[in-house]
């Protein structure tokens, strides 16, 4: 009788243990880390993106970059900059938009087509084409981090790069871009 009760007890313990294991194994544990800072790094880099652009005629230019956490941004301040220039016929529609900690300014202006030539000089001088096709997204980071380039040429060629974690442009390139836009704002 003791052996029988002992056997039933062992079977009962094994049954409970197996049942508990099945319960735990059947539970789906979320491994989605998209909302965690730095949780998932998505690399959409196109290794075949051209690193040389033959055309020199920019038709559309968009660049944004964040200096919010940059300790070397004295001249430009700890700001987020968004620069846009679109060639429309014989004029260029431009915008420089910056903001930081609730402060900011947006200036829209028109420029001569020569503005795009000066813009191309900066793009070529700092070899923006080297970044073409590099796209990184780190999940869970707040907006206004990193940098983005989106440049289109009359030939159909383009440069596109986006990294929401870090700024890939040099400080000198960013200074020249901001200076070009600021110098062309009417009334300055």
Backbone as JSON Lines, residues from 0, in Angstrom:
{"i":0,"aa":"X","n":[0.82,-1.18,0.0],"ca":[0.0,0.0,0.0],"c":[0.87,1.26,0.0]}
{"i":1,"aa":"X","n":[1.95,1.2,0.82],"ca":[2.86,2.33,0.86],"c":[3.48,2.56,-0.51]}
{"i":2,"aa":"X","n":[3.86,1.47,-1.19],"ca":[4.46,1.58,-2.51],"c":[3.46,2.17,-3.5]}
{"i":3,"aa":"X","n":[2.21,1.76,-3.38],"ca":[1.17,2.27,-4.27],"c":[0.97,3.76,-4.06]}
{"i":4,"aa":"X","n":[0.89,4.19,-2.83],"ca":[0.72,5.62,-2.53],"c":[1.95,6.41,-2.97]}
{"i":5,"aa":"X","n":[3.09,5.83,-2.76],"ca":[4.33,6.48,-3.17],"c":[4.37,6.61,-4.7]}
{"i":6,"aa":"X","n":[3.98,5.58,-5.41],"ca":[3.94,5.6,-6.88],"c":[2.96,6.64,-7.39]}
{"i":7,"aa":"X","n":[1.77,6.69,-6.75],"ca":[0.76,7.68,-7.15],"c":[1.29,9.08,-6.88]}
{"i":8,"aa":"X","n":[1.97,9.27,-5.77],"ca":[2.56,10.57,-5.42],"c":[3.59,11.0,-6.45]}
{"i":9,"aa":"X","n":[4.45,10.07,-6.86],"ca":[5.47,10.38,-7.87],"c":[4.81,10.74,-9.19]}
{"i":10,"aa":"X","n":[3.8,9.94,-9.6],"ca":[3.08,10.23,-10.84],"c":[2.4,11.59,-10.78]}
{"i":11,"aa":"X","n":[1.83,11.91,-9.64],"ca":[1.17,13.19,-9.45],"c":[2.17,14.33,-9.57]}
{"i":12,"aa":"X","n":[3.32,14.19,-8.95],"ca":[4.36,15.22,-9.01],"c":[4.86,15.37,-10.44]}
{"i":13,"aa":"X","n":[5.11,14.27,-11.12],"ca":[5.57,14.32,-12.52],"c":[4.5,14.97,-13.39]}
{"i":14,"aa":"X","n":[3.24,14.62,-13.17],"ca":[2.15,15.2,-13.95],"c":[2.05,16.7,-13.75]}
{"i":15,"aa":"X","n":[2.17,17.14,-12.52],"ca":[2.1,18.57,-12.22],"c":[3.3,19.28,-12.87]}
{"i":16,"aa":"X","n":[4.45,18.68,-12.76],"ca":[5.65,19.27,-13.35],"c":[5.52,19.38,-14.87]}
{"i":17,"aa":"X","n":[5.05,18.32,-15.51],"ca":[4.86,18.36,-16.97],"c":[3.79,19.36,-17.36]}
{"i":18,"aa":"X","n":[2.73,19.41,-16.61],"ca":[1.67,20.38,-16.89],"c":[2.18,21.81,-16.75]}
{"i":19,"aa":"X","n":[2.97,22.06,-15.72],"ca":[3.55,23.39,-15.53],"c":[4.5,23.74,-16.65]}
{"i":20,"aa":"X","n":[5.29,22.77,-17.09],"ca":[6.21,23.0,-18.2],"c":[5.45,23.36,-19.47]}
{"i":21,"aa":"X","n":[4.38,22.6,-19.76],"ca":[3.58,22.88,-20.96],"c":[2.96,24.26,-20.87]}
{"i":22,"aa":"X","n":[2.52,24.67,-19.67],"ca":[1.93,25.99,-19.5],"c":[2.97,27.07,-19.78]}
{"i":23,"aa":"X","n":[4.16,26.91,-19.22],"ca":[5.22,27.9,-19.42],"c":[5.67,27.9,-20.87]}
{"i":24,"aa":"X","n":[5.82,26.75,-21.47],"ca":[6.27,26.66,-22.86],"c":[5.24,27.23,-23.81]}
{"i":25,"aa":"X","n":[3.95,27.13,-23.45],"ca":[2.91,27.62,-24.36],"c":[2.76,29.14,-24.3]}
{"i":26,"aa":"X","n":[3.29,29.76,-23.25],"ca":[3.2,31.22,-23.14],"c":[4.15,31.85,-24.13]}
{"i":27,"aa":"X","n":[3.68,32.83,-24.85],"ca":[4.54,33.53,-25.81],"c":[5.18,34.71,-25.11]}
{"i":28,"aa":"X","n":[6.46,34.68,-25.05],"ca":[7.2,35.78,-24.45],"c":[7.55,36.74,-25.57]}
{"i":29,"aa":"X","n":[7.17,37.99,-25.39],"ca":[7.41,38.99,-26.42],"c":[8.9,39.28,-26.55]}
{"i":30,"aa":"X","n":[9.38,39.18,-27.76],"ca":[10.78,39.54,-28.02],"c":[10.84,40.79,-28.88]}
{"i":31,"aa":"X","n":[9.72,41.49,-29.02],"ca":[9.68,42.71,-29.79],"c":[10.34,43.84,-29.0]}
{"i":32,"aa":"X","n":[11.46,44.3,-29.47],"ca":[12.19,45.36,-28.78],"c":[12.14,46.67,-29.57]}
{"i":33,"aa":"X","n":[11.18,46.81,-30.48],"ca":[11.11,48.01,-31.31],"c":[10.94,49.29,-30.51]}
{"i":34,"aa":"X","n":[10.34,49.22,-29.33],"ca":[10.12,50.42,-28.55],"c":[11.19,50.69,-27.52]}
{"i":35,"aa":"X","n":[12.19,49.85,-27.45],"ca":[13.26,50.03,-26.49],"c":[14.37,50.82,-27.16]}
{"i":36,"aa":"X","n":[14.88,51.84,-26.46],"ca":[15.98,52.62,-27.04],"c":[17.1,51.69,-27.46]}
{"i":37,"aa":"X","n":[17.45,51.78,-28.72],"ca":[18.52,50.94,-29.25],"c":[18.13,49.49,-29.39]}
{"i":38,"aa":"X","n":[16.83,49.19,-29.24],"ca":[16.35,47.81,-29.23],"c":[16.65,47.03,-30.48]}
{"i":39,"aa":"X","n":[16.35,47.59,-31.63],"ca":[16.56,46.87,-32.88],"c":[17.24,47.8,-33.85]}
{"i":40,"aa":"X","n":[18.28,47.31,-34.46],"ca":[18.95,48.09,-35.5],"c":[18.57,47.48,-36.84]}
{"i":41,"aa":"X","n":[17.94,48.29,-37.67],"ca":[17.57,47.85,-39.01],"c":[18.59,48.45,-39.98]}
{"i":42,"aa":"X","n":[19.23,47.63,-40.74],"ca":[20.21,48.08,-41.72],"c":[19.64,47.81,-43.1]}
{"i":43,"aa":"X","n":[19.24,48.88,-43.77],"ca":[18.67,48.76,-45.11],"c":[19.68,49.22,-46.16]}
{"i":44,"aa":"X","n":[20.95,49.2,-45.84],"ca":[21.98,49.72,-46.73],"c":[21.96,48.98,-48.07]}
{"i":45,"aa":"X","n":[22.06,49.77,-49.13],"ca":[22.13,49.23,-50.49],"c":[23.6,49.24,-50.92]}
{"i":46,"aa":"X","n":[24.26,48.1,-50.89],"ca":[25.69,48.07,-51.24],"c":[25.94,48.42,-52.71]}
{"i":47,"aa":"X","n":[24.91,48.39,-53.54],"ca":[25.07,48.7,-54.95],"c":[24.74,50.15,-55.29]}
{"i":48,"aa":"X","n":[24.4,50.96,-54.29],"ca":[24.1,52.37,-54.55],"c":[25.36,53.06,-55.08]}
{"i":49,"aa":"X","n":[25.2,53.84,-56.15],"ca":[26.37,54.52,-56.73],"c":[27.05,55.45,-55.74]}
{"i":50,"aa":"X","n":[28.36,55.41,-55.71],"ca":[29.15,56.28,-54.85],"c":[29.76,57.45,-55.63]}
{"i":51,"aa":"X","n":[29.45,57.49,-56.91],"ca":[29.89,58.59,-57.78],"c":[28.66,59.07,-58.55]}
{"i":52,"aa":"X","n":[28.43,60.38,-58.52],"ca":[27.33,60.98,-59.26],"c":[27.96,61.83,-60.37]}
{"i":53,"aa":"X","n":[27.62,61.51,-61.6],"ca":[28.21,62.22,-62.74],"c":[27.61,63.6,-62.95]}
{"i":54,"aa":"X","n":[26.31,63.72,-62.77],"ca":[25.6,64.96,-63.02],"c":[25.97,66.01,-61.97]}
{"i":55,"aa":"X","n":[25.94,67.27,-62.36],"ca":[26.22,68.37,-61.44],"c":[25.01,69.27,-61.21]}
{"i":56,"aa":"X","n":[23.88,68.93,-61.83],"ca":[22.68,69.78,-61.75],"c":[21.69,69.22,-60.74]}
{"i":57,"aa":"X","n":[21.72,69.76,-59.52],"ca":[20.77,69.34,-58.49],"c":[19.42,69.97,-58.77]}
{"i":58,"aa":"X","n":[18.37,69.16,-58.71],"ca":[17.01,69.68,-58.9],"c":[16.23,69.72,-57.58]}
{"i":59,"aa":"X","n":[16.56,68.81,-56.67],"ca":[15.92,68.79,-55.35],"c":[16.98,68.44,-54.31]}
{"i":60,"aa":"X","n":[16.92,69.15,-53.2],"ca":[17.88,68.92,-52.13],"c":[17.14,68.96,-50.8]}
{"i":61,"aa":"X","n":[17.34,67.94,-50.0],"ca":[16.81,67.94,-48.63],"c":[17.89,67.36,-47.72]}
{"i":62,"aa":"X","n":[18.11,68.04,-46.62],"ca":[19.08,67.56,-45.65],"c":[18.59,67.96,-44.26]}
{"i":63,"aa":"X","n":[18.63,67.02,-43.35],"ca":[18.39,67.4,-41.95],"c":[19.46,66.75,-41.1]}
{"i":64,"aa":"X","n":[19.77,67.41,-40.0],"ca":[20.75,66.88,-39.07],"c":[20.5,67.46,-37.69]}
{"i":65,"aa":"X","n":[20.79,66.65,-36.7],"ca":[20.56,67.03,-35.32],"c":[21.89,67.26,-34.61]}
{"i":66,"aa":"X","n":[21.98,68.42,-34.0],"ca":[23.15,68.75,-33.19],"c":[22.74,68.9,-31.73]}
{"i":67,"aa":"X","n":[21.58,68.35,-31.37],"ca":[21.05,68.49,-30.02],"c":[22.01,67.97,-28.96]}
{"i":68,"aa":"X","n":[22.71,66.91,-29.26],"ca":[23.62,66.32,-28.27],"c":[25.09,66.5,-28.64]}
{"i":69,"aa":"X","n":[25.36,67.34,-29.62],"ca":[26.72,67.53,-30.09],"c":[27.43,68.59,-29.26]}
{"i":70,"aa":"X","n":[28.55,68.26,-28.68],"ca":[29.29,69.21,-27.84],"c":[30.2,70.12,-28.66]}
{"i":71,"aa":"X","n":[30.34,69.84,-29.96],"ca":[31.21,70.65,-30.82],"c":[30.42,71.6,-31.71]}
{"i":72,"aa":"X","n":[29.14,71.79,-31.43],"ca":[28.27,72.56,-32.31],"c":[28.16,74.03,-31.92]}
{"i":73,"aa":"X","n":[29.21,74.58,-31.35],"ca":[29.17,75.95,-30.84],"c":[28.58,76.94,-31.83]}
{"i":74,"aa":"X","n":[29.13,76.99,-33.02],"ca":[28.71,77.97,-34.03],"c":[27.26,77.75,-34.48]}
{"i":75,"aa":"X","n":[26.86,76.5,-34.62],"ca":[25.51,76.19,-35.09],"c":[24.53,76.01,-33.94]}
{"i":76,"aa":"X","n":[25.03,75.87,-32.74],"ca":[24.17,75.66,-31.58],"c":[23.66,74.23,-31.52]}
{"i":77,"aa":"X","n":[23.08,73.87,-30.41],"ca":[22.5,72.54,-30.25],"c":[21.08,72.58,-30.8]}
{"i":78,"aa":"X","n":[20.98,72.41,-32.1],"ca":[19.71,72.55,-32.82],"c":[19.53,71.41,-33.81]}
{"i":79,"aa":"X","n":[18.31,71.31,-34.3],"ca":[17.99,70.43,-35.42],"c":[17.79,71.35,-36.62]}
{"i":80,"aa":"X","n":[18.46,71.05,-37.72],"ca":[18.34,71.84,-38.94],"c":[17.68,71.01,-40.03]}
{"i":81,"aa":"X","n":[16.79,71.66,-40.79],"ca":[16.18,71.06,-41.97],"c":[16.36,72.05,-43.12]}
{"i":82,"aa":"X","n":[17.03,71.63,-44.17],"ca":[17.35,72.48,-45.31],"c":[16.72,71.9,-46.57]}
{"i":83,"aa":"X","n":[15.97,72.73,-47.28],"ca":[15.3,72.27,-48.49],"c":[15.53,73.26,-49.62]}
{"i":84,"aa":"X","n":[15.78,72.75,-50.83],"ca":[15.91,73.58,-52.02],"c":[15.35,72.79,-53.2]}
{"i":85,"aa":"X","n":[14.4,73.4,-53.92],"ca":[13.77,72.74,-55.06],"c":[13.8,73.69,-56.24]}
{"i":86,"aa":"X","n":[14.42,73.24,-57.33],"ca":[14.49,74.04,-58.55],"c":[13.15,73.97,-59.26]}
{"i":87,"aa":"X","n":[12.54,75.14,-59.46],"ca":[11.26,75.22,-60.18],"c":[11.4,76.28,-61.26]}
{"i":88,"aa":"X","n":[11.65,75.84,-62.48],"ca":[11.85,76.77,-63.59],"c":[13.12,77.57,-63.41]}
{"i":89,"aa":"X","n":[12.98,78.87,-63.32],"ca":[14.14,79.76,-63.17],"c":[14.34,80.26,-61.74]}
{"i":90,"aa":"X","n":[13.71,79.6,-60.79],"ca":[13.94,79.98,-59.4],"c":[14.04,78.74,-58.52]}
{"i":91,"aa":"X","n":[14.58,78.94,-57.36],"ca":[14.75,77.85,-56.41],"c":[13.95,78.2,-55.16]}
{"i":92,"aa":"X","n":[13.04,77.33,-54.78],"ca":[12.25,77.49,-53.56],"c":[13.07,76.86,-52.43]}
{"i":93,"aa":"X","n":[13.4,77.67,-51.44],"ca":[14.28,77.21,-50.37],"c":[13.64,77.4,-49.0]}
{"i":94,"aa":"X","n":[14.12,76.62,-48.07],"ca":[13.66,76.75,-46.69],"c":[14.77,76.3,-45.75]}
{"i":95,"aa":"X","n":[15.01,77.09,-44.74],"ca":[15.88,76.69,-43.63],"c":[15.01,76.73,-42.39]}
{"i":96,"aa":"X","n":[14.96,75.61,-41.72],"ca":[14.09,75.45,-40.56],"c":[14.97,74.87,-39.45]}
{"i":97,"aa":"X","n":[14.99,75.54,-38.3],"ca":[15.75,75.0,-37.18],"c":[14.92,75.13,-35.92]}
{"i":98,"aa":"X","n":[15.18,74.22,-34.99],"ca":[14.5,74.29,-33.7],"c":[15.35,73.6,-32.63]}
{"i":99,"aa":"X","n":[15.07,74.03,-31.39],"ca":[15.74,73.45,-30.23],"c":[15.01,73.88,-28.98]}
{"i":100,"aa":"X","n":[14.66,72.96,-28.15],"ca":[14.05,73.24,-26.84],"c":[12.93,74.28,-26.9]}
{"i":101,"aa":"X","n":[12.02,74.12,-27.82],"ca":[10.88,75.03,-27.91],"c":[11.15,76.3,-28.68]}
{"i":102,"aa":"X","n":[12.39,76.57,-29.0],"ca":[12.77,77.76,-29.75],"c":[13.0,77.33,-31.2]}
{"i":103,"aa":"X","n":[12.83,78.25,-32.14],"ca":[13.1,77.89,-33.51],"c":[12.73,78.99,-34.48]}
{"i":104,"aa":"X","n":[13.03,78.72,-35.74],"ca":[12.74,79.68,-36.79],"c":[12.64,78.93,-38.12]}
{"i":105,"aa":"X","n":[11.73,79.38,-38.95],"ca":[11.58,78.8,-40.28],"c":[11.58,79.96,-41.27]}
{"i":106,"aa":"X","n":[12.52,79.93,-42.21],"ca":[12.63,80.98,-43.22],"c":[12.51,80.37,-44.6]}
{"i":107,"aa":"X","n":[11.5,80.79,-45.33],"ca":[11.33,80.36,-46.72],"c":[11.75,81.51,-47.61]}
{"i":108,"aa":"X","n":[12.43,81.18,-48.7],"ca":[12.9,82.23,-49.61],"c":[13.09,81.65,-51.0]}
{"i":109,"aa":"X","n":[13.2,82.55,-51.98],"ca":[13.51,82.14,-53.36],"c":[14.92,82.59,-53.68]}
{"i":110,"aa":"X","n":[15.59,81.79,-54.48],"ca":[16.96,82.1,-54.89],"c":[17.1,81.88,-56.39]}
{"i":111,"aa":"X","n":[18.17,82.38,-56.93],"ca":[18.51,82.17,-58.34],"c":[19.0,80.74,-58.52]}
{"i":112,"aa":"X","n":[18.94,80.21,-59.76],"ca":[19.46,78.86,-60.0],"c":[20.93,78.67,-59.59]}
{"i":113,"aa":"X","n":[21.68,79.76,-59.53],"ca":[23.09,79.67,-59.1],"c":[23.2,79.11,-57.68]}
{"i":114,"aa":"X","n":[22.12,79.23,-56.9],"ca":[22.1,78.66,-55.54],"c":[22.35,77.16,-55.6]}
{"i":115,"aa":"X","n":[21.75,76.5,-56.6],"ca":[21.92,75.05,-56.72],"c":[23.36,74.7,-57.11]}
{"i":116,"aa":"X","n":[24.0,75.57,-57.88],"ca":[25.39,75.33,-58.24],"c":[26.28,75.4,-56.99]}
{"i":117,"aa":"X","n":[26.01,76.38,-56.13],"ca":[26.77,76.51,-54.88],"c":[26.49,75.3,-53.98]}
{"i":118,"aa":"X","n":[25.27,74.86,-53.98],"ca":[24.9,73.68,-53.2],"c":[25.67,72.46,-53.7]}
{"i":119,"aa":"X","n":[25.74,72.31,-55.04],"ca":[26.48,71.19,-55.61],"c":[27.96,71.25,-55.23]}
{"i":120,"aa":"X","n":[28.53,72.45,-55.18],"ca":[29.93,72.59,-54.79],"c":[30.18,72.0,-53.4]}
{"i":121,"aa":"X","n":[29.26,72.25,-52.48],"ca":[29.39,71.71,-51.12],"c":[29.23,70.18,-51.14]}
{"i":122,"aa":"X","n":[28.22,69.72,-51.89],"ca":[27.97,68.27,-52.0],"c":[29.19,67.56,-52.56]}
{"i":123,"aa":"X","n":[29.81,68.15,-53.59],"ca":[31.0,67.55,-54.21],"c":[32.23,67.67,-53.31]}
{"i":124,"aa":"X","n":[32.41,68.84,-52.71],"ca":[33.58,69.09,-51.85],"c":[33.66,68.07,-50.7]}
{"i":125,"aa":"X","n":[32.51,67.77,-50.1],"ca":[32.48,66.85,-48.97],"c":[32.05,65.44,-49.36]}
{"i":126,"aa":"X","n":[31.99,65.19,-50.66],"ca":[31.7,63.86,-51.2],"c":[30.48,63.2,-50.55]}
{"i":127,"aa":"X","n":[29.34,63.88,-50.64],"ca":[28.11,63.33,-50.07],"c":[27.72,62.01,-50.72]}
{"i":128,"aa":"X","n":[28.17,61.78,-51.95],"ca":[27.83,60.53,-52.65],"c":[28.4,59.3,-51.92]}
{"i":129,"aa":"X","n":[29.44,59.48,-51.12],"ca":[30.02,58.35,-50.38],"c":[29.0,57.72,-49.42]}
{"i":130,"aa":"X","n":[27.98,58.5,-49.02],"ca":[26.97,57.99,-48.08],"c":[25.77,57.37,-48.79]}
{"i":131,"aa":"X","n":[25.74,57.48,-50.1],"ca":[24.58,57.01,-50.86],"c":[24.24,55.56,-50.55]}
{"i":132,"aa":"X","n":[22.99,55.34,-50.24],"ca":[22.51,53.99,-49.99],"c":[22.62,53.52,-48.55]}
{"i":133,"aa":"X","n":[23.24,54.31,-47.68],"ca":[23.39,53.91,-46.28],"c":[22.13,54.31,-45.51]}
{"i":134,"aa":"X","n":[21.4,53.32,-45.02],"ca":[20.16,53.58,-44.29],"c":[20.14,52.72,-43.03]}
{"i":135,"aa":"X","n":[20.18,53.38,-41.89],"ca":[20.15,52.7,-40.59],"c":[19.02,53.28,-39.76]}
{"i":136,"aa":"X","n":[18.28,52.4,-39.11],"ca":[17.22,52.85,-38.21],"c":[17.35,52.07,-36.91]}
{"i":137,"aa":"X","n":[17.55,52.8,-35.85],"ca":[17.61,52.2,-34.52],"c":[16.26,52.46,-33.87]}
{"i":138,"aa":"X","n":[15.55,51.41,-33.53],"ca":[14.22,51.54,-32.97],"c":[14.25,52.14,-31.57]}
{"i":139,"aa":"X","n":[13.18,52.86,-31.27],"ca":[13.0,53.39,-29.93],"c":[13.66,54.73,-29.68]}
{"i":140,"aa":"X","n":[14.38,55.27,-30.65],"ca":[15.0,56.57,-30.44],"c":[13.97,57.67,-30.69]}
{"i":141,"aa":"X","n":[14.07,58.77,-29.96],"ca":[13.13,59.87,-30.2],"c":[13.41,60.53,-31.54]}
{"i":142,"aa":"X","n":[12.45,61.29,-32.02],"ca":[12.64,62.05,-33.25],"c":[13.78,63.04,-33.04]}
{"i":143,"aa":"X","n":[14.25,63.58,-34.12],"ca":[15.27,64.63,-34.1],"c":[16.65,64.15,-33.7]}
{"i":144,"aa":"X","n":[17.0,62.96,-34.12],"ca":[18.35,62.47,-33.94],"c":[18.9,62.12,-35.32]}
{"i":145,"aa":"X","n":[20.21,62.06,-35.44],"ca":[20.83,61.6,-36.68],"c":[20.8,62.61,-37.8]}
{"i":146,"aa":"X","n":[20.83,62.07,-39.02],"ca":[20.83,62.93,-40.2],"c":[20.25,62.2,-41.4]}
{"i":147,"aa":"X","n":[19.86,63.01,-42.39],"ca":[19.26,62.46,-43.6],"c":[19.64,63.33,-44.79]}
{"i":148,"aa":"X","n":[19.92,62.68,-45.9],"ca":[20.18,63.35,-47.17],"c":[19.25,62.78,-48.22]}
{"i":149,"aa":"X","n":[18.69,63.64,-49.04],"ca":[17.85,63.21,-50.17],"c":[18.07,64.23,-51.29]}
{"i":150,"aa":"X","n":[18.91,63.85,-52.23],"ca":[19.31,64.77,-53.31],"c":[18.96,64.14,-54.65]}
{"i":151,"aa":"X","n":[18.3,64.91,-55.52],"ca":[17.96,64.44,-56.86],"c":[18.64,65.33,-57.9]}
{"i":152,"aa":"X","n":[19.05,64.7,-59.0],"ca":[19.73,65.4,-60.08],"c":[18.9,65.36,-61.35]}
{"i":153,"aa":"X","n":[19.18,66.28,-62.27],"ca":[18.42,66.35,-63.52],"c":[18.6,65.08,-64.36]}
{"i":154,"aa":"X","n":[19.67,64.35,-64.15],"ca":[19.96,63.11,-64.89],"c":[19.15,61.92,-64.39]}
{"i":155,"aa":"X","n":[18.48,62.09,-63.24],"ca":[17.78,60.97,-62.62],"c":[18.62,60.3,-61.53]}
{"i":156,"aa":"X","n":[19.89,60.65,-61.44],"ca":[20.73,60.13,-60.38],"c":[20.27,60.73,-59.05]}
{"i":157,"aa":"X","n":[20.62,60.06,-57.97],"ca":[20.22,60.57,-56.66],"c":[21.18,60.09,-55.58]}
{"i":158,"aa":"X","n":[21.12,60.81,-54.46],"ca":[21.86,60.42,-53.26],"c":[20.83,60.34,-52.15]}
{"i":159,"aa":"X","n":[20.79,59.21,-51.48],"ca":[19.88,59.06,-50.35],"c":[20.62,58.33,-49.24]}
{"i":160,"aa":"X","n":[20.6,58.93,-48.06],"ca":[21.19,58.31,-46.87],"c":[20.39,58.77,-45.66]}
{"i":161,"aa":"X","n":[20.24,57.88,-44.7],"ca":[19.43,58.19,-43.52],"c":[19.94,57.37,-42.34]}
{"i":162,"aa":"X","n":[20.24,58.05,-41.25],"ca":[20.69,57.37,-40.04],"c":[20.07,58.12,-38.86]}
{"i":163,"aa":"X","n":[19.15,57.48,-38.15],"ca":[18.48,58.18,-37.06],"c":[19.24,58.09,-35.74]}
{"i":164,"aa":"X","n":[20.44,57.54,-35.77],"ca":[21.23,57.42,-34.55],"c":[22.4,58.4,-34.52]}
{"i":165,"aa":"X","n":[23.03,58.62,-35.66],"ca":[24.2,59.49,-35.65],"c":[24.23,60.37,-36.88]}
{"i":166,"aa":"X","n":[24.97,61.47,-36.75],"ca":[25.14,62.41,-37.85],"c":[26.36,61.99,-38.64]}
{"i":167,"aa":"X","n":[26.17,61.68,-39.91],"ca":[27.29,61.2,-40.72],"c":[28.01,62.33,-41.45]}
{"i":168,"aa":"X","n":[27.44,63.52,-41.51],"ca":[28.08,64.65,-42.17],"c":[29.13,65.28,-41.26]}
{"i":169,"aa":"X","n":[30.17,65.83,-41.87],"ca":[31.2,66.49,-41.07],"c":[30.67,67.83,-40.58]}
{"i":170,"aa":"X","n":[31.24,68.31,-39.49],"ca":[30.83,69.61,-38.94],"c":[31.09,70.72,-39.96]}
{"i":171,"aa":"X","n":[32.2,70.65,-40.69],"ca":[32.49,71.66,-41.7],"c":[31.44,71.68,-42.8]}
{"i":172,"aa":"X","n":[31.0,70.51,-43.24],"ca":[29.96,70.43,-44.28],"c":[28.66,71.05,-43.77]}
{"i":173,"aa":"X","n":[28.29,70.74,-42.54],"ca":[27.05,71.28,-41.98],"c":[27.14,72.8,-41.84]}
{"i":174,"aa":"X","n":[28.29,73.31,-41.41],"ca":[28.48,74.76,-41.28],"c":[28.32,75.45,-42.63]}
{"i":175,"aa":"X","n":[28.93,74.86,-43.67],"ca":[28.83,75.47,-45.0],"c":[27.4,75.44,-45.54]}
{"i":176,"aa":"X","n":[26.69,74.35,-45.3],"ca":[25.3,74.27,-45.75],"c":[24.45,75.34,-45.06]}
{"i":177,"aa":"X","n":[24.55,75.43,-43.75],"ca":[23.76,76.41,-43.0],"c":[24.13,77.83,-43.44]}
{"i":178,"aa":"X","n":[25.41,78.1,-43.63],"ca":[25.85,79.43,-44.07],"c":[25.27,79.77,-45.43]}
{"i":179,"aa":"X","n":[25.3,78.84,-46.37],"ca":[24.74,79.08,-47.7],"c":[23.26,79.46,-47.61]}
{"i":180,"aa":"X","n":[22.5,78.71,-46.84],"ca":[21.08,79.01,-46.71],"c":[20.86,80.33,-45.98]}
{"i":181,"aa":"X","n":[21.56,80.54,-44.87],"ca":[21.38,81.79,-44.12],"c":[21.75,83.01,-44.94]}
{"i":182,"aa":"X","n":[22.84,82.91,-45.7],"ca":[23.29,84.05,-46.51],"c":[22.31,84.41,-47.61]}
{"i":183,"aa":"X","n":[21.44,83.48,-47.98],"ca":[20.51,83.74,-49.07],"c":[19.09,84.07,-48.61]}
{"i":184,"aa":"X","n":[18.86,84.08,-47.31],"ca":[17.55,84.47,-46.78],"c":[17.39,85.96,-47.01]}
{"i":185,"aa":"X","n":[16.27,86.37,-47.6],"ca":[16.02,87.78,-47.87],"c":[16.09,88.6,-46.59]}
{"i":186,"aa":"X","n":[16.7,89.77,-46.69],"ca":[16.76,90.68,-45.56],"c":[17.87,90.41,-44.58]}
{"i":187,"aa":"X","n":[18.77,89.49,-44.9],"ca":[19.88,89.22,-43.96],"c":[21.18,89.71,-44.55]}
